[in-house]
Amino acid sequence: MKLAAIDIGSNSIHMIIASARDDHSFEILDREKEMVFLGKSVFEHGRLTDDALARGLGAIAKFHKLALTHGVSDIRAVATSAVREADNGGEFLYSIAEQTGIVPQVITGAEEARYIYLSVRNAIDLSSRSALIIDIGGGSVETIVGDARSMWLGRSLKLGVQRLRAKFGAAPLGKREKKEIEDHVRGVAEQSLAEGRAAKFDLVIGTSGTILALGQAAHRAKGGEPWTNATGQVVRLDELKELTERLCAATPAERAAAFGIDLSRSDSIHVGAVVLTELLELAKQDRVTLCDAALREGLVLDYLESRADSIRQFEVVQDIRRHSVMELARRCGQSGPHPEHVAMLSLALFDQTRHLHRLGDAERRLLEYASILHDVGQHIGYERHEHHAAYIIMNGELRGFTDAERQMIALLARYHRKARPKRRDADFAALTTRNRRTVRVLSGILRLADGLDRSHHQFVQKLVVEERSGTLHIHLTTAGDAELEVWGARRKGTLLERVLERPIEFHLAQAAKVASA
């Protein structure tokens, strides 16, 4: 089943097209966005102008055609504060229904908060922590507190960037004008953030186009390369404060040129920066974790929930990252025993050589995920499948990972066979010195573990590593003829020997057979 979800917001109109899976999760097939700024006319004039109406209708008509080309079975559309508050909002919705057959639902701020919560919970691992979620839109700001199981608190505040732009103006902000906005934000949001602190949370997550644009701009301001995926990236408050000062003093054209901010957003982004920094101050937090999932993904999840009779796998995923890895492996036809067996052997090697490599649990988890995904490139073709695997991992919508983590997993898959990590490889060279060593160690482990299942018959049931006289002796308990496995491991073990600075020898022992009664 395919579903389209349309979010008619105060800044922009977004649509995603998703395909529902049997387990009630979903895959995004297409996405589209158009900046129409419905809120600009509403918060300045109290109604949607003719131009705003035309832009909104035009965008939705195009989205409708795109959805039909994908063969969607249902289209869900919701409208938020701009349409809710416009004197002629009903006329706009009637025109949408008349021209496209789509009947948008006007939702309350509380409903908006719930949809945002659903989407963030599905994108960032909250299984062992809780979060304050902040969404800065054109008309409102949503503040939400919850964990993987439930939303504890949801508030909608009239602090959207288009609303404040209409109230305080769009010109560069001096100290006095900036303080006026800060005081206003504090007056409106102080109680909600105090309630959020009382509910207790472990991190702040920022979603919405405004926050993502600010995060990218702050990253760019310190010389960083653009992120391929912002979800999971962390931006510090001091970086945002410095960026805010520069944005407030600049013109829209200067903001776009200097910080890579879309020109259509540049006349209000400085207001968004003031709002975000003040909210973080009120939350008593010094950083924000970015998330590019938003209301529209929540619409899809809500749709699936409303139609699920007994299956709720999508609702609470205890480990989003592992679930996402297994999902990608399944989509690429790698759900057989080999990936899991290689992961088991890899982790055994990792655990029993910790005294040599001195890596921690975070690296252990990356090794496990890379082991499960190392052969996904065969989905494209066997030849050069290690390169195909790296591409799929970087572009396969793995949820809950930062760009750096995705890059590390991709490189481990890239180096699980044939070429070893080399500084002439641009992606490897771009890593920090610490991460380059980590990739060498983990890819060495993965290569050897893959060799130990060379036949894909799981003959090696157990391994024990023993160090004697500067040599690593790996004792293998096997079921069946494991000659091919030892041959494969010897061929692929040279990288691990090099990074651990120990020669490796293998010893075979047959598993004891249980006599039949």
N, C-alpha and C positions, 0 to 999 in steps of 0.2 A: 504494500500500500504506500502511495506517495501523498504527501501532505504539504501544502504551502502555508506559511505563517507570515502575516504582514503586521508590522508595528507602525502605526501612524502616529509618529511622535511630534514634538514641538519643534525640534531641529530638523529631523530627517524622517523619511519613510524607508523602512528596511523590509526586505523579504528574504526568507530562506525557504528552500525546497528540500524536504527530507524524505527519506525512504525508511519506513518502519521495518524492523527485523522481527523475527519470531520471538526473540527474548524481550521484546518491548523496549529495546534500545533503538537508536536511529542513526542513520548516516546522512550527512548533509551532501546533497547532490549539486546545489547551486545556491548562490546568494547574490543579492543586488541591493543597492542603496542609492537614494537620491536625496540631496540636501534641498529641501523645499521651504524651510523656515516658516511653517505655519504660525509658530508662536510669535514671530516678530510682528506680524500684523495684528494678532489678537491682543498681545500685551501692550501694544501702542495705541490701538484703536478700538479694542473691545470686540472686534469681529474680523472674520477672514475677508481680506480684500479680494477683488476680482482676480488680481494677479496670483494671489496665494491659492485661491480656489482652482484656477487653471493649472498651476504647477502641481498641486496635489492630485487633481483628477488625471492629469497627463501621466504622472508617475505610476499611479495605481492601474491605469489602463495598460501601460507597458508591462507592468508586473503580471497582470492578469493574462496577457498573451503569452508571456514566458512560462507561466505556470501551466497553461494549457498545452504548450509544446512538450512539457515534461510528462503530460498525462496524469496530473494529480487527481486524486479522487475527492479531495475536500480542500477548501481554502478557509483558514481562520484569520480574521483581521480584527485588531483592537485599536481604539483611538484613546489617547491619553489627554493630558491637561489642556492643551491648546484647543482641541475640538470640544472638550468638555466645557470650557469656559467661554467659547465664542458664542455671541448672540445668534449667529447664523450657522452654528455647528450642525444642527439638525438638517438644514438644507444641504450642507456639504455631504452628509452621510446619505441622504436621499438620492443625491446626484450620483454617488458611487454605486448605489444599488441599482439605479435606473440604467446606468451605462455599462456596468460590468456584471451585475447579478450578485456581487459580493455585498454582504450585509455586515458592516463592521459593528462591533460591540464597544460602546463607550464604557471604559472600566474606571473604577475608583483608584485612588492612590494606594489603598491597602491591597487591592488586587494586583496592581502594578508591582508592588513590593514582593508579593508572593511569587509571581512569575519570574522576577529577577532572581529570587532565592533559589527556585527550582533549577534555573539554568546554571548558576554559579556552583551549586552543589554537585551538578553533573559534570563540571569542568575542572574543579580543583578538589583535591583530596582533603576532606574534612572528617575522615573516619576517627581520628584521634585528637581533634582540636576543633575549636569553635571560632567563628569569624564575625567581625563587624563588616558588613558589605555596604559600600557607598556607591550610589549611581547618580551622576549629575546629568540631568537632561536639560532640555530647553525650557520647560515650564516648572519642573519640580526636581527635588533631590529626595531619593529614597535612602533611608538608613535601616538596615536589617541586621539582626543578630540571630545566629543559628549554627547548628552543626550538621552532620550528615543525616541525622534522623528527623530533625524538626526545626522549624523557624520559631524562635522564642519571642521576637520583637520585630515589628515592622512599622515604620513611620514614613509618611510622605510630607515633605516640607516645601513651601512655595519659595524655592531658592534657585530655580532653573536659570541658566545663563541668559536666555532671551528675556525672561521676566525681569532680571536684574539690570540687563542692558537697557531695557525700556525705562526702568526707574532711575538709573544713575547715569545713563548716557554711554556712548560707545567710544568717546575720545580717549586718548592716552590719559592714564590716571596719575595724578600727583599724590603726594602723601596724604593730603586732606581727603581727597575723593576715595582713595584706597581705604583709609580708616573708616570712612562712612559705610562702605560695603562690609568691611570686617565687623563693625559694630552691629550692622543689620543682621548679618549671618549669625553672629553670636546671640543676638536677641531671639531669633527664630529657632535656632538649633540647639541652644544650650541644654534645655530640658531633655530633649530626645537623646543627646549624646551622654548626658548624665545617666539616663535610664539604660543606655547601651553599656556604659562602664559597670553599672550595678549588675547587669546580666552576666558580665564577664565574657571576655573573648581573648583568643590567643594571637590573632593577627587581623589586619585590616585588608580587605580586598576591594579594589576599585574597578568598576566596570562602567561602560558607556563610552561613546566616541570622544567626549571631552577629556575624560581621564586618560584614555589610551593615547590621545594626541599629546597631552601634557607629559605623559611618561616617555613617549618617543622623543619629544622635544628636549626633555631634561637629559636623556641618554645621548642625544646628538650633541647637546651643548658641551658635554665633557669629552667629545671626540669619538663616541661609540658608533659602530656600524649599525644600520637599521636592523631591528629584530625581524626574523621571518614570522615569528609568532610571539605576541606579547604576553600570552597567558603564562603566569608563573614568574615573570620578571618583577624585580623589586626596585622601587625608586625611593630614595631617602627624602625626608622632609627638608633637610638643608639644601638639597639639590633643587627641590621644587620652590623653595623660598627665593633662591638666587634667580631661578628662571622667572618667577613671578615679577620680581623687580624689573627685569629686563623687558618682559612682555608689557608691563604697565607703562613703561616709558617709550615704547615703540609704536609706530603706525601699523595698520593692518598689513600693508605691503611689506614693511620691514619684518614683521613677525613671520610672514610666509617665507621670505627670502632667507632669513637667518636661521630659522628653526625647522624648516620643512613642513610647516603647518599648512594644511589646505587653505587656499585663499578664501573659500566660502565660509570657513570657520574662524578665520583670523580676526574678524571684527568683534568676536565675543570671547575668544579663548583666554584673554587676560582676566576677564571676570571669572571664568571657570577656575583659573589658577588661584585667585584670591579665595574663592569658595573652598576649594580643596585644601589649601594650606590651613585655613581657619578651622575646617572640620577636623583635620588631623590634630591640630592644637587642642581642640575641645575633647577629642578622644584620648588625648595624652599619649599619642603614638608618634614614632619618629620615622615610619616608613609605610609604604602601601604596596601590596602585591597586585599586579595587574591581571585582569581576566577579560578576554574578548567575547565571552558568552554573555548574552543579554536577554531581554524580555522575550524576543521571538523564539529562542530555544526553549524558554520556559513554556511558551504556548504549545509547542510540540509535545513536551513532556506531559503537560496537563491534559492534552488531547489523548495521549496514549494511556494515561492513568484512568481517565474517565471511561475508556473502552476496555480496560483489562478486568476480567472477571476474577481470576485467582492468581495470575502470575504478576509478581511485583519486582522482578529482578532489576528493572531499570530504576526502581524507586529509591532503594538504598543500596548502593554499591559500597561494600566495606573497604575495598581497596581499589580506588579508581584507576590507579596507574597499572596495576597488574591486570585488572579487567580490560583496560584499553589495549594492553599488549596482547592478551589472549584473543581479543576481538580482531586485531589486525592480523595475527597469525592465522586465525580461522578464515578470514576473508581471502588470504593468500594461499589457502590450501595446505597450511602447515600445522594441522591439528593432530597428526599421528604421534606415535610414541617417541620418535627420534629427538625432536626439540626438547621435550621434557627430560629425556634421559641425558642428553648433553648438558642440560641445566643442572641435573643432579650431580653428574661427574664434575662439572665446573665448580660448583659450590664446595664439593668435598675437597678438591684440590686447593681452592681458595682458603678454606678453613684450616687445612693442615699445613699450609705454608705461610700463615700470617706472621710468624716470627721472622720471616725473610722479607716479605713485601711490605708489611706494616700498614696495610690499607684497612679501612674501617667498614662499617655496616652500609654506609651510603654507596660505596663502590661495590660492595657485595651485591646489592640490589641491582645496580646497573649491569653487572655481569650476568645475573639471572635473566634480566629482560633481554639482553643481547643474545644469550644462549637460546632463548625461546624464538627469537626473531632472526637468527643468523642465516637461515635458508629461505626467507620470504622472497628473495630475488628470483627464485626458481619459478615464481608466478609469471615472470616475464620471459625467462629462458635460462637454461642451465649455464650456457657460456657466459662468463663474466657475472654470474649471479651474485657474487659478493658486492659488485658495484651497484647492481639493481637493488639489492637489499638496502644499501646505504641510502639510495634515493627514496625508496618506499618509506623507510623509517623517518626520514626528514620531512616527508610530505604526506604521511599517512594519517594525520589528525590524531596522533597519540595525545590523550588528555592527561593533565596533571603533571606534565614535564615542562621544564624550562628549555629554552633554545639550547643552552649549553649541555643539558642532560641528553636531549635528543641527538645533538652532535656527537657526544661521547658514545652513545649506543650505536649510532650509525657507523662510526669509525670502527668499533669493535666488530660489527658485522662485516665491514669492508675488509678488515685484516684477518678474518677467520681462516682464510686460505690464500695461497699464492703470495702476493707481495706483502712484505712486512712494513710496519710504520717507518716512514722516512721523512726527513725534514723538507724534502723537495715537494711533498704533497701539501698543497696550500692549506687544506682544511686541518691537517695534522699540525703544520707549522704554526697555525693561528692560535693553537692552544697555549695555555700557560705551561711553564716548565713542569709544575706538579702534575697537571693533567696529561701532559705528554708521557710522563713516566707511568701514570695510571693506565693509559691506553696500552702502553707496551706490556705491562704486567698482565692486565686482564685479557688482552688479545692473545698473549702467550698461553694463558690458562685455557681460553676458549679453543684455540687451535689444537692443543693437546687433547682436550676432552672430546672434541669432534673426531679426532683421529681414533680415540678409544671406542667410538661407535661407527667405525668405517663401513661396516657391512649393513648398518641400520637394523641389526637384529638384537641389540641390547645384550650381547654375550657377556660384557663386563658388568657384573652385578654390584661389585664393591671395590673400593680401592683404599689402601692404607699407605701413607707416606712416612718414611723413616729416613732420618739423616744420619749417616755414618761416615766418618772420615772425609767430610766435605763433599759427599755424594748423596743425592736424593734417590733412595730406593723406593720405587712404587710397586707395592704388592697388589696384584689384581686377582680377585676372586671371580672366576668365570664359569659360565654354563655353556658348554659346547666349545667348538674350535675357535679360539680367539686369536689365531695366528695373524689374520688380516688386521685385527684391531691393534696388535702390538706393532706391526709393520707401519700402520697409519700413524700411530702415536710417535714412533721414532722419527718418522719423516717430518712430523709437525711439531715436535717438541723442542727444536733447536732455539726458537725465540725465547721460550721460558727458561731454558738453560742459560741463555745469555743474560736475561734481565735479572735472574736470581743468582747468577754467578755460581752455579752448581751443575755438574754433569748429572744426568738422569739415567737410571737403569730400571728395567722392568722385570718383574718376577711373576710367574703365573702359578695359580693354584686352582684346581677344579673345585667347584662347590660340591659339598657333600650331597649325595643322592639319598632321598628318603625311600626306604623299601616299601613296596606296596603290600597291603595286608593280604 
